[in-house]
């Protein structure tokens, strides 16, 4: 049984372009794999904890090998529980709009909470960092209001801190197989928006088919 975690980072519901394309991917994948187990983490529907003093002290206690106090243990256990959903999944599906050339603050908050030593990565002075989420696939749906092609007024090399950041983070925590679906020009009016969404949905269907065929070949 394949397990998929969909992390939703847009506050828009049915109007969200990133969520719409992500759900097209899920529907296509599930149509061919009815046993697909799906969990959704909508970052706007959960009360993300603050990374406060107890969590910070627990972080440094872990680095130094110092025993944790009860309050530090509780704070750390909260982070471990939040990250467990990532460990559970075979496929991490992340849908995110581009905000101020980067990612929504809710998604950054989540990443800052779970990206901890011995939770999502390891570290030792001899070998350096090592991601703990190995042998997983990440599918990321990036939605942008403008055009970030090289010849546009907002070229990606200058304005896109969304896709590079997300891909760097995923690979840092051990997910090497990262697939991206990009939907752009969602602010260009209804006709262009509709066409962009349709193109992205079709790309999502093709990606689902490709991943399923690769899985079938690996099993065979």
VEXPA-590299 format. One record per residue (C-alpha): residue in one letter; z, x, y. Coordinates in steps of 0.2 Angstrom, whole numbers, padded with zeros to 4 digits, always signed. Layout:
<tikols>
AZXY/...
</tikols>
This chain:
<tikols>
X+0000+0000+0000/X-0005+0007+0017/X+0008+0005+0031/X+0002+0003+0049/X+0013+0004+0065/X+0005-0003+0081/X+0014+0004+0096/X+0009-0007+0111/X+0012+0000+0128/X+0003-0013+0140/X+0014-0027+0147/X-0002-0038+0147/X-0003-0049+0132/X-0019-0058+0128/X-0028-0050+0143/X-0024-0032+0138/X-0040-0023+0134/X-0031-0009+0124/X-0022-0022+0114/X-0038-0032+0111/X-0047-0017+0104/X-0032-0012+0093/X-0031-0029+0086/X-0049-0028+0081/X-0046-0012+0072/X-0031-0020+0063/X-0041-0036+0058/X-0056-0026+0051/X-0045-0014+0041/X-0034-0029+0034/X-0050-0038+0029/X-0054-0024+0017/X-0036-0020+0013/X-0026-0036+0012/X-0011-0027+0006/X-0010-0018+0023/X+0008-0019+0029/X+0009-0020+0048/X+0024-0017+0060/X+0022-0019+0079/X+0032-0010+0091/X+0029-0018+0108/X+0038-0006+0121/X+0040-0021+0133/X+0050-0031+0121/X+0063-0018+0116/X+0077-0011+0125/X+0074+0007+0125/X+0090+0017+0127/X+0093+0029+0141/X+0093+0048+0136/X+0110+0050+0144/X+0124+0062+0143/X+0129+0059+0125/X+0111+0061+0119/X+0108+0077+0129/X+0124+0084+0122/X+0120+0080+0105/X+0103+0088+0107/X+0111+0104+0113/X+0124+0103+0099/X+0111+0102+0086/X+0102+0117+0093/X+0118+0127+0093/X+0125+0121+0077/X+0140+0113+0085/X+0148+0097+0077/X+0144+0081+0086/X+0157+0069+0093/X+0157+0051+0087/X+0149+0046+0103/X+0136+0059+0102/X+0133+0055+0083/X+0130+0037+0089/X+0117+0042+0102/X+0108+0053+0090/X+0108+0040+0077/X+0099+0028+0089/X+0085+0040+0092/X+0083+0043+0073/X+0082+0025+0070/X+0069+0023+0084/X+0059+0037+0076/X+0060+0031+0059/X+0046+0019+0062/X+0034+0033+0065/X+0040+0041+0048/X+0037+0025+0039/X+0019+0023+0044/X+0003+0030+0036/X-0007+0025+0051/X+0000+0026+0069/X-0010+0014+0080/X-0007+0017+0098/X-0014+0006+0112/X-0012+0012+0130/X-0019+0008+0147/X-0021+0022+0159/X-0009+0021+0174/X-0010+0033+0188/X-0021+0044+0178/X-0008+0045+0164/X+0002+0034+0153/X+0014+0019+0156/X+0032+0024+0159/X+0038+0014+0145/X+0027+0025+0133/X+0033+0041+0141/X+0051+0035+0139/X+0048+0031+0120/X+0040+0048+0118/X+0054+0057+0127/X+0067+0048+0116/X+0060+0052+0099/X+0052+0069+0102/X+0068+0079+0096/X+0071+0094+0085/X+0074+0088+0067/X+0068+0070+0071/X+0049+0073+0074/X+0048+0092+0074/X+0057+0108+0067/X+0059+0124+0076/X+0065+0141+0070/X+0063+0158+0079/X+0052+0166+0066/X+0039+0152+0063/X+0041+0142+0080/X+0038+0123+0080/X+0032+0112+0066/X+0028+0094+0066/X+0037+0083+0054/X+0024+0069+0053/X+0011+0076+0041/X-0002+0068+0031/X-0004+0053+0043/X-0018+0046+0054/X-0017+0041+0072/X-0029+0029+0080/X-0027+0028+0099/X-0035+0015+0110/X-0037+0021+0128/X-0041+0008+0141/X-0046+0013+0159/X-0051+0003+0174/X-0064+0016+0180/X-0077+0027+0173/X-0071+0044+0168/X-0088+0051+0162/X-0092+0069+0169/X-0104+0062+0182/X-0092+0049+0189/X-0082+0049+0204/X-0066+0051+0193/X-0072+0064+0180/X-0060+0066+0165/X-0057+0085+0168/X-0049+0081+0184/X-0041+0064+0182/X-0038+0060+0164/X-0020+0065+0159/X-0019+0051+0147/X-0030+0056+0132/X-0025+0075+0132/X-0007+0071+0133/X-0007+0059+0119/X-0017+0069+0108/X-0007+0085+0112/X+0009+0075+0108/X+0003+0068+0091/X-0003+0085+0085/X+0014+0093+0091/X+0023+0081+0079/X+0012+0084+0065/X-0002+0072+0065/X-0018+0082+0065/X-0031+0067+0061/X-0032+0059+0078/X-0046+0046+0081/X-0049+0039+0099/X-0056+0023+0105/X-0060+0022+0123/X-0064+0007+0134/X-0068+0010+0152/X-0074+0001+0168/X-0062-0014+0165/X-0061-0016+0184/X-0080-0017+0186/X-0081-0036+0186/X-0082-0049+0171/X-0099-0045+0165/X-0096-0026+0163/X-0078-0029+0157/X-0084-0040+0143/X-0098-0028+0138/X-0086-0014+0138/X-0073-0023+0127/X-0087-0029+0115/X-0093-0011+0113/X-0075-0005+0110/X-0072-0018+0097/X-0088-0013+0088/X-0082+0005+0088/X-0065-0001+0081/X-0074-0010+0067/X-0084+0006+0063/X-0069+0017+0063/X-0059+0005+0051/X-0074+0006+0039/X-0075+0025+0041/X-0057+0027+0037/X-0057+0015+0022/X-0072+0024+0015/X-0064+0041+0017/X-0048+0034+0008/X-0058+0027-0006/X-0067+0043-0008/X-0051+0053-0008/X-0044+0042-0022/X-0060+0043-0032/
</tikols>
